[in-house]
Amino acid sequence: MKVLVATEKPFAAAAVNGIREVTEAAGFTLALLEKYTDKAQLLEAVADADALIVRSDKVDAEVLEAAGRLRIVVRAGAGYDNIDLEAASARKVVVMNTPGQNSNAVAELVFGMMVMAARNFYNGKSGTELMGKKLGILAFGNVGRNVSRIAKGFGMEVMAYDAYCPKEVIEAAGVEAADSQDQLFEQCDVVSLHIPATPETRQSINAALVGKMRKGGVLVNTARKEVIDEAQLLEVMAQRTDLKYVTDIMPDAHARFSELEGRYFSTPKKMGAQTAEANINAGIAAASQIVGFLKDGITRFQVNKF
């Protein structure tokens, strides 16, 4: 069995070593395709792979068609919208993610950006404190729970809304459960987004929602840029000069957002999971899940159906 690690942005060396240990201990062969610059390189490398580990690399219908032996793809991370699930299912290829492995890394970045926004991006002017402010968490999954944990340490009030998580579960975590997205935005000083990009959520964060935020509100997005209606967010921020937007996914309208001096920040590339620890955790988890599937048929983290 051949396991291919195809990463345009490579794993850390320690992660690769861990992946190698797991795969070779199972009797599999590990192949690496790192820092590739052309899709043709991926198409060639995947031709004889039985399993594939990727990060943000796109696995579309063309890649899946070229991978005649492929049985499983694991996205080392939580989000998997870079993988064509429909095409994978059509070819009976199992797709998995590694939920929870990057959660603390993303949560810590959320707070790094929150502090930065509260202190006016360190421009030397007087800012505000997070203690006593109310944080709204939109989606209470692994990352959201870590965000709530850290928020309590900052002395913040915490509210969360998740359409798919019962209120009792949220409240059991010591977090106030909102009845709706609208209530979350209305009652919070800071809102942190952790929703996936789905047909329901794309461009769902719009002027109507953000416009409900308290004076001096901060919107934090470490989820997906597709969930933001950029035109409407720009519009409401033009009207509400007290609002700030910080994100680790550079918007398509980055140049226009940059004109909002002192109220906008984006990292050059998505970096929520860019820590040595998360890198290692996600890579080794991906390898372990592949071994579990190929040897024992374990499909616990499968995200597609066929």
C-alpha positions as CSV (number, residue, x, y, z in Angstrom):
1,M,0.0,0.0,0.0
2,K,1.3,3.4,-0.9
3,V,0.4,6.5,1.1
4,L,1.1,9.8,-0.7
5,V,1.6,13.0,1.2
6,A,0.9,15.8,-1.3
7,T,1.5,19.2,0.3
8,E,2.1,22.4,-1.6
9,K,2.7,23.9,1.9
10,P,4.8,21.1,3.5
11,F,4.3,19.6,6.9
12,A,7.0,20.4,9.5
13,A,9.8,17.8,9.5
14,A,8.6,16.4,12.8
15,A,5.1,15.8,11.4
16,V,6.6,14.0,8.3
17,N,8.7,11.9,10.6
18,G,5.6,11.0,12.7
19,I,3.6,10.2,9.5
20,R,6.4,8.0,8.3
21,E,6.6,6.1,11.6
22,V,2.8,5.4,11.6
23,T,2.6,4.3,7.9
24,E,5.8,2.2,7.9
25,A,4.9,0.5,11.1
26,A,1.7,-0.6,9.4
27,G,3.8,-2.0,6.5
28,F,2.9,0.7,4.1
29,T,5.1,2.8,1.8
30,L,5.3,6.6,2.2
31,A,5.8,8.9,-0.7
32,L,6.2,12.7,-0.5
33,L,5.3,15.4,-2.9
34,E,6.2,18.7,-1.3
35,K,6.2,22.2,-2.6
36,Y,4.9,21.2,-6.0
37,T,4.3,24.0,-8.4
38,D,2.1,22.4,-11.1
39,K,-1.0,20.3,-10.9
40,A,0.6,17.9,-13.4
41,Q,3.0,16.9,-10.7
42,L,0.2,15.9,-8.4
43,L,-1.6,14.0,-11.2
44,E,1.5,12.0,-11.8
45,A,2.3,11.3,-8.1
46,V,-1.2,10.2,-7.2
47,A,-1.5,7.7,-10.1
48,D,-0.4,4.7,-8.0
49,A,-1.4,5.9,-4.5
50,D,-3.8,3.9,-2.3
51,A,-4.1,6.7,0.2
52,L,-3.6,10.5,0.0
53,I,-2.9,13.0,2.8
54,V,-3.4,16.7,1.9
55,R,-3.6,20.0,3.7
56,S,-5.2,22.9,1.7
57,D,-4.4,21.2,-1.6
58,K,-7.3,20.8,-4.1
59,V,-8.4,17.3,-4.8
60,D,-10.9,17.7,-7.6
61,A,-12.4,15.4,-10.1
62,E,-9.3,15.4,-12.3
63,V,-7.1,14.4,-9.5
64,L,-9.5,11.6,-8.4
65,E,-9.7,10.3,-12.0
66,A,-5.9,10.2,-12.2
67,A,-5.8,8.2,-9.0
68,G,-6.9,4.8,-10.2
69,R,-6.0,2.9,-7.0
70,L,-7.0,5.6,-4.5
71,R,-9.2,4.4,-1.6
72,I,-9.0,7.2,0.9
73,V,-8.2,10.9,1.1
74,V,-7.6,12.6,4.4
75,R,-7.5,16.3,4.8
76,A,-5.1,17.1,7.7
77,G,-7.4,19.7,9.3
78,A,-11.0,20.3,10.0
79,G,-12.2,22.0,6.8
80,Y,-12.5,19.9,3.7
81,D,-14.1,22.2,1.0
82,N,-10.9,21.7,-1.0
83,I,-12.0,18.2,-1.8
84,D,-14.7,17.3,-4.3
85,L,-16.8,15.1,-2.2
86,E,-19.3,14.3,-5.0
87,A,-16.5,13.2,-7.3
88,A,-14.9,11.1,-4.5
89,S,-18.2,9.4,-3.7
90,A,-18.7,8.6,-7.3
91,R,-15.4,6.8,-7.4
92,K,-16.0,5.1,-3.9
93,V,-13.2,7.0,-2.4
94,V,-13.5,7.7,1.4
95,V,-12.8,11.3,2.4
96,M,-12.0,12.1,6.0
97,N,-10.8,15.2,8.0
98,T,-9.0,15.3,11.3
99,P,-11.3,17.3,13.6
100,G,-10.0,18.8,16.8
101,Q,-6.3,18.5,15.9
102,N,-6.0,22.2,15.0
103,S,-8.6,23.5,17.4
104,N,-6.4,25.1,20.0
105,A,-4.1,26.7,17.4
106,V,-7.0,28.4,15.8
107,A,-8.5,29.5,19.1
108,E,-5.3,31.1,20.2
109,L,-5.1,33.0,16.9
110,V,-8.6,34.3,17.5
111,F,-7.4,35.8,20.7
112,G,-4.2,37.1,19.2
113,M,-6.3,39.0,16.7
114,M,-8.9,40.1,19.3
115,V,-6.3,41.7,21.5
116,M,-4.7,43.3,18.5
117,A,-8.1,44.8,17.5
118,A,-8.9,45.9,21.1
119,R,-5.5,47.7,21.3
120,N,-6.1,49.5,18.0
121,F,-3.6,47.4,16.1
122,Y,-0.8,48.6,18.4
123,N,-0.8,52.1,16.9
124,G,0.1,53.7,20.2
125,K,-3.4,55.0,20.9
126,S,-5.5,54.0,23.9
127,G,-7.5,50.9,23.4
128,T,-10.0,48.7,25.3
129,E,-9.8,45.6,27.4
130,L,-11.5,42.3,26.7
131,M,-12.3,41.6,30.4
132,G,-16.0,42.2,31.0
133,K,-16.8,42.2,27.2
134,K,-19.3,39.7,25.8
135,L,-18.0,37.3,23.2
136,G,-20.3,35.6,20.7
137,I,-19.2,32.3,19.2
138,L,-21.0,31.3,16.0
139,A,-20.8,27.4,15.8
140,F,-19.8,25.5,19.0
141,G,-17.6,22.8,17.6
142,N,-14.0,21.9,18.6
143,V,-12.6,25.4,17.9
144,G,-15.6,27.2,19.4
145,R,-15.2,25.2,22.6
146,N,-11.5,26.1,22.8
147,V,-12.4,29.8,22.2
148,S,-14.9,29.7,25.0
149,R,-12.3,28.1,27.3
150,I,-9.7,30.9,26.6
151,A,-12.4,33.6,26.9
152,K,-13.2,32.6,30.4
153,G,-9.6,33.1,31.3
154,F,-9.8,36.6,29.9
155,G,-12.8,37.3,32.2
156,M,-15.2,37.6,29.2
157,E,-18.9,36.8,29.2
158,V,-19.5,34.0,26.6
159,M,-22.5,33.3,24.4
160,A,-22.7,30.8,21.6
161,Y,-25.1,29.8,18.8
162,D,-25.0,26.6,16.8
163,A,-28.0,25.5,14.7
164,Y,-26.8,21.9,15.1
165,C,-25.8,21.8,18.7
166,P,-28.5,21.6,21.4
167,K,-28.7,24.5,23.8
168,E,-28.3,22.1,26.7
169,V,-24.9,21.0,25.4
170,I,-23.8,24.7,25.1
171,E,-25.0,25.5,28.6
172,A,-23.4,22.4,30.0
173,A,-20.1,23.9,28.9
174,G,-20.8,27.0,31.0
175,V,-21.7,29.1,28.0
176,E,-24.9,31.1,27.5
177,A,-26.9,29.7,24.5
178,A,-28.3,32.2,22.1
179,D,-31.7,31.5,20.5
180,S,-30.5,32.8,17.1
181,Q,-27.7,34.3,15.1
182,D,-29.5,37.7,15.3
183,Q,-29.5,37.5,19.1
184,L,-25.8,36.6,19.1
185,F,-24.8,39.6,17.1
186,E,-27.2,42.0,18.9
187,Q,-25.8,41.1,22.4
188,C,-22.1,40.7,21.8
189,D,-19.1,43.1,21.7
190,V,-17.1,40.5,19.7
191,V,-18.3,37.8,17.4
192,S,-16.0,35.0,16.3
193,L,-17.0,32.9,13.3
194,H,-16.5,29.1,13.2
195,I,-19.0,28.0,10.6
196,P,-18.1,25.9,7.6
197,A,-18.7,27.1,4.0
198,T,-21.9,25.4,2.9
199,P,-24.8,26.4,0.6
200,E,-26.6,27.6,3.8
201,T,-23.7,29.7,5.2
202,R,-22.1,31.2,2.1
203,Q,-22.4,35.0,2.3
204,S,-24.6,34.6,5.3
205,I,-22.6,37.1,7.4
206,N,-24.1,40.3,5.9
207,A,-25.0,43.9,6.8
208,A,-28.2,42.9,8.5
209,L,-26.3,40.8,11.0
210,V,-23.1,42.8,11.5
211,G,-25.1,46.0,11.8
212,K,-26.7,44.6,14.9
213,M,-23.4,44.5,16.8
214,R,-22.8,46.7,19.8
215,K,-20.8,50.0,19.5
216,G,-17.2,49.2,19.0
217,G,-18.0,45.7,17.8
218,V,-15.2,43.4,16.4
219,L,-15.9,40.6,13.9
220,V,-13.3,37.8,13.9
221,N,-13.2,35.3,11.0
222,T,-11.0,32.3,11.1
223,A,-13.6,30.1,9.3
224,R,-13.9,30.6,5.6
225,K,-13.9,33.8,3.5
226,E,-17.0,32.5,1.6
227,V,-19.2,33.0,4.6
228,I,-18.8,36.7,4.4
229,D,-20.8,38.9,2.1
230,E,-17.9,41.2,1.4
231,A,-19.8,43.9,-0.4
232,Q,-22.3,44.2,2.5
233,L,-19.7,44.1,5.1
234,L,-17.9,47.0,3.4
235,E,-21.1,48.8,3.3
236,V,-22.0,48.4,6.9
237,M,-18.4,49.3,8.0
238,A,-18.6,52.5,6.0
239,Q,-21.8,53.4,7.9
240,R,-20.6,52.1,11.2
241,T,-17.1,53.6,11.7
242,D,-16.9,52.0,15.1
243,L,-16.7,48.4,13.7
244,K,-13.6,46.4,13.1
245,Y,-12.9,43.3,11.1
246,V,-10.0,40.9,11.6
247,T,-9.4,37.7,9.7
248,D,-6.9,35.0,8.7
249,I,-8.5,34.6,5.3
250,M,-7.6,37.5,3.0
251,P,-10.9,38.8,1.4
252,D,-11.2,39.1,-2.3
253,A,-11.8,42.8,-1.7
254,H,-8.7,43.1,0.5
255,A,-7.7,46.4,-1.2
256,R,-11.0,48.0,-0.3
257,F,-11.0,46.7,3.2
258,S,-7.5,48.1,3.6
259,E,-8.9,51.6,3.1
260,L,-10.7,51.2,6.4
261,E,-7.5,52.4,8.2
262,G,-7.3,51.2,11.8
263,R,-10.3,49.0,11.5
264,Y,-9.2,46.0,9.4
265,F,-6.5,43.3,9.5
266,S,-5.9,40.2,7.5
267,T,-3.0,37.8,7.6
268,P,-1.3,37.2,4.2
269,K,-2.5,33.6,4.1
270,K,-4.7,31.4,6.2
271,M,-2.8,30.6,9.3
272,G,-5.1,29.4,12.0
273,A,-3.6,26.0,12.0
274,Q,0.0,27.2,11.4
275,T,1.7,26.1,14.6
276,A,4.2,23.3,15.0
277,E,2.0,21.5,17.4
278,A,-1.1,21.6,15.2
279,N,0.9,20.6,12.1
280,I,2.3,17.5,13.9
281,N,-1.1,16.6,15.5
282,A,-3.0,16.8,12.2
283,G,-0.4,15.0,10.1
284,I,-0.1,12.0,12.5
285,A,-3.9,11.8,13.0
286,A,-4.3,11.7,9.2
287,A,-1.8,8.8,9.0
288,S,-3.4,6.9,11.9
289,Q,-6.8,7.3,10.3
290,I,-5.5,5.9,7.0
291,V,-4.0,2.9,8.8
292,G,-7.3,2.3,10.7
293,F,-9.3,2.4,7.5
294,L,-7.1,0.3,5.3
295,K,-6.4,-2.3,7.9
296,D,-9.7,-2.4,9.9
297,G,-12.2,-0.5,7.8
298,I,-12.7,2.3,10.4
299,T,-14.6,5.2,9.0
300,R,-15.2,7.3,12.1
301,F,-14.2,10.6,10.5
302,Q,-15.6,10.0,7.0
303,V,-17.3,13.1,5.7
304,N,-18.8,11.8,2.4
305,K,-21.4,9.2,1.6
306,F,-21.8,6.6,-1.1
